[in-house]
């Protein structure tokens, strides 16, 4: 089994602290997910999730509630924490916003340009 890697979360935004309090997630839980979870680069940030296979068998009972968490980190600072029923699938389906082929068009659905404020 792959051991946990040492990645550091250097800080937490106020938004992240608020969401952690609302979702009953501790700072140790976030650090555990960042260290032992799977990282995906999406939408300009690092998305960390904790699949069941990443949790050592001895710790599965106490860490089961962390399987549905997603932690977003930018430059070592945790931005937000949220729950999703299928977190890894959810993160992998996110679009990389810098892809020029996937940019939003500036046209309305019928090909008429949107009006801009004058």
C-alpha angles and dihedrals in degrees: 000000000000114000125229117275121224109246121158131225102203097187149350126234119231088248090054093049090051093049091046090054092048092049098040094242121148128214088247090056091053092048090049092052092048092048100041104023136087119270124213124179107226136153092359096303138083112257115203124196132171114225118197091249091060093060114085112243092243092057100042096099095054096037098044093106091060094064093085097048127108120195120196115205130183121184091344094306119114109234102184145340125216140163126241129176092229103023101171093047090047093052095045091053092056114110122239101240095212094065104114092206092061101049119127116258121240092225130095117241093270095050095262113132117244115254115249123215111262 
